């Protein structure tokens, strides 16, 4: 009883303190917001050159076809009769789930593809893992080009990007080595590793061994494209084409704004490399948001004023991510999937 009263009193003190601090926090936030040049931000969108923006957004949408083609190659060891159209539909829906639900939405796409192609979910989780690894290697290459090209001398770089510049080379080496080790292990011994893991489960009841063993076998089957040279060549080719499309879209989108239309192709490689890397790695002080990283890169590396830099970073995010939502929702509705159904899938699959 005394403990309950003490806890209740403690909560009242917290609530009272929060109410006292709230006006101060609101005032501080208002001062910061009022100091921001909202007129300059609005002007950014009035100056969009749609002759560049529209093709950029169209290229982004087209890049999902390349993703679907790559996934179809990774399906070959599991099924010889996959449908590119179904994979493309589920790719649109899956990326829409990522935008709506965040990273846990990543699990929606493997689930939908496994269901539509009548294959096991573990095999498609393995395909998703391979896709992430190939994309990460592409990002590291772009980021490495950015680090090699960019000269930070004389630029007012903040602590977040200073951390990226200082640790970037180490992180590229570490992450690249990890990706190559995983790909090598999958290519040389996916089945062997699954067998060893099954053998290590001997202490479990036979029914549990059978269930876990089935999952491990399915996962190893999903990795089998790593051991087939023709499949590896196609996956690498589609990865190159995908990121070439993303680079082309970024060139178009940035040239749609007066403040960034003079950036060279190599400048855009630097921008894309930093933003893509920042979207994957949690940078101290800013996390992994592509909009914030894009703002920092434009304002600190390319000397774009704060308001236009923020507006352009948001526009890039809309053109590369939000643009997919209408397609995904329409295709989800055609499959009989509602918002609630997608949310349920995401919540059931999330750990």
N, C-alpha and C positions, 0 to 999 in steps of 0.2 A: 504493500500500500504506500509506504513512504517513498519507495523507489518510483512508483507511478506518479506521485505528486511532484517529486524532484524532476522527473523527465518532463512533466507538463509545464513546470515553471521554466525549465531550460528552453523549451520550445517557445514559450511566450517571450523570453528575452531575445531569442533569435528573430522572431517575427517583429518585435518592437524595433530592434536594431535595423532590420531590413527596411522597415517603413521610414525610419529616420534617414537612412542613406539613399532611399529612392529618389527624392527630389534632387539631391546632389548629383546622382548618376544621370538623371534626365537632363539636368542643366549642362553637365559636362558633354554628354552626347550631342545635345542641341548645338553647343558651341562648336564642336568639331564638324557637325553636318552643315551648320550655317556658313562655316569658313570654306566649304567645298564649292567649287565653281560649277553649279548645276547648269547654268546657261551654256557653258562650254561643253558640258557633257551632252546636252540636248542637241547642240550644233553639230556634234559628230554624226548623229544619225540623219540630220538634214543634208549632210554632205556625201552620203553614201552614193557611190557610182555603181548602179545596179548592173551595168554592162560587165563588171567584174564580179560583183557579189553573187548574182544569180548563177553563173557558170561554176563558181566556187562551191556553192551549196549543192549543185547538181552533181559535181564530181564526188563530193562527200557521200551522197546517196548511192552513186554508182560503185563506190569502193566496197559497199556491203556485198555486192555481187562477187567481188574477188574473195572476200572473206568466206562466202558460202562455197565457192569453188574449192578453196583450200580445205574447208571442213569436209567436203565430199571426198577429197583424196584421203583424209584421215579416217574416213568411214570404210574404205576399201577392205581392210583386213577383217571387218566385222560383217559387212553385207556388200554384195555386188550389185544390188538393185536399189540404191538410194536415189531419191528424187531431188534434183537441184532446186526445183521450185519450192518444195516443202522446206528444204534447208534454208533457202533465202527468206521465206516467210517467217520462220522461227528465229532467224537471225535479226530481222527487223523487230520482232516482238521482244526478243531477248535484250537487245540494246535499249529498247524503250523501257524495259523493266529496270535496267541499270540506272537510267536517268531518273526514273520515278522513285526507286527504292534504294539507290546507292549501290555500293559494292555487293551486298547480299543478293541483289538482282542478277548478278553474274550466273547464278545457279539455274535461273529460269531457262536459259537457252539450251544447255545440255539436257535438261529434263524434257523440254518440248521436242528436241531432235530425237532423243531416245524413244519417246512415245510415238512420234510420227513414223520413224523408220523401223520400229519394232525391234530395237536392240536394247541391251542392258544400259542402265544409267551409269554404272561404274566405267564402262567402256567409253562413254561420252564425257565423263569427267576427266578421263585420261586424255581424250582429244582436246578438251578445254585447256588442260595443263600444257600440252604441247603447243597449242596456239599462243598461250601466254608467254611461253619461253621464246618462241620465234619472234614474237612482237617485242619482247624485252631486248633481245639481241639487236633488232633493228633500231630500237630507241637508243641503245648504248652506242651504236655506230654513229647515229645522227648527233648524239650528245658529244661523242669524241671529236667529231668534225667541228662542232661548235667550240669546244674547248681549245682545239688546235688553232682555229682561225681567229678567235676573239682576243683582242688586246685590251686588258682592263686599265692600262695606264691612263691617268688623268680623268677617270670617270668616277662619279659619286656613287659607288656601289655600297648598298646597305649590308648589314651583317648576314642576312639570309642568303643573298647571292654570293657574298664572300665565302660563306661556308661551302656553297656548291663549287665555287672555283677552287677552293683549297683542297677539298676532299674528292672532287669529281674523278680525278685520275685513279685514285685508289678504289673508289666504288665501281668504276667501269671494269677494272681488272678483277675485282672480287666477284661482281655479279656475272660477268662474262664467263669466268672460270666455273662458277656454280651452274650456269645454264649448260655449258658444254659437258660438264660432268654428268648432269642429269640426262642429257641427250645421249651421251656415250653409254651410260648404264642401261638406258632403255634399248639402245641399238644392240648391245652385246649380250644383255642377259635379263630382259624383262621377265621371261618365263622362269629362268633360274631363280631370280629374286623372289618371285611369287611362290615357287616351290619351297624355298628356304623359309619363307614366312609361314607357309602352311605347316611345315615340319615343326616350327617353334610353337605351334598352338596345340601340341599333343596333350597338354595339361587340361584343356577344355573338354566339356562333354562332346560326344560325337556329333550331335545335332548342331552345336555352335561351330565346331570345326568345319562342318559341311557348308554352313551358311557363309562364314568368313572366307573359306576357301573359294567358294563360287564368286564372291566379290573380287578377290585377288586375281582370279583367273580372268574375269571380265576386264578388270583394269589393265592387266598385262596384254590382253588382246587389243585393247584400245591404243596401246603404245606400239603395236607391231609395225605401223607405218615407218617408224624410225629405223627399222632393220631392212627396209626395201629401198635400194638405191633409186629406182625410178620414182617412187613416192617422195623420197627426200628431195630429189631434184625439183619436182613439181611444187612441193611445199615451199621450198626456198624461192622458186620463181614467183609464186603467188604472193609471198611475203614482200618481195622486192616491188612487185607491181602495186600491191596495196599501199606501201609507204610512199611510192612514187606518186600515187594518186592523192594521198593525204598532203604530200608536199606541194603538188600542183594546186590543190584546193587552197592551201594556205597562202600560196603566192597570189592567187586570184582574190582571196578575201582581204589580204593586207593591201593590195593595190586598189581596193575599192574605197580607201580613205586617203585624203590628201596628206595626212601626217605620216603615212607609211608607204605611200606609192613609190617613193624613191628608193626603197630598200632593194638591194640586189638579191638574186637567187640565193647566193651564199649567205646573205644576211637572214633570209627566211629559213635556211637550214639551221642557222644558229638559234633563231627564235623557236622553231619547231623542236629542235633537240633539247633546249632548256625546258620548254613547256611540257613536252612529253615526259622527260625525265622527272620533272617536278610533280607531274601527275601520278607517278608511280612511287617515288621515294618520298617519305615524310620529311620535309625540310624543317629543321628546328625553327620555331617561331611563326611558320606559316602553314605547316602541314603539307597536304598534297593536292590542293585545289588548283585546277588548271587556270581558272580565271585570275586568281591572285598571282600565280607565277607569271602568267602572261602580262599582267599589269606591271610587275616588277621588271621583267625583261624589257618591255617597251620603254618604261620610264627611266630605268637606270642604265641599261645597256645601249639603248638607241635614242636617249634624250628626248623622248616624247613627253610633253607636259602631262601633269597628273590626270586632269579631267579627260582629255582625249585618250590617254593610255587606258584608263578604266573603261571608257566607252568602247574602244576597239577590242579590248580583252573580252568584254561581255559579248560583243557582236561575234567574235570568233567562236566563243563557247556556244552561242545560239546556232550559228551556221554549221558547227561540226557535231553538236550533240542534240540540241532541242529540235533541229530540223527533222529528226527521225521519228519524233513522237506521233505526228498524224498518221504516218505509214504504219507504225507499230500498232496503234490503237485500232485502225481500220482493219488490219489483218487479224488482230486478236478478236475483234467482233465477228469477222467472217468465220472464225474457228469456234465461235461460241464462248470465247473467253472474256469475262468481264474484269473490271478493276479488282473486284473482290476475289475472283479466281486467281488472278496473277499474284495478288498479295498473299493468298493462301499457299500457293506454290512456293513463293519466296520464304514464307515463315516456316513451312514444313521442311524445306531443304536446308535452311540456315542452321548452323551449329548452335 
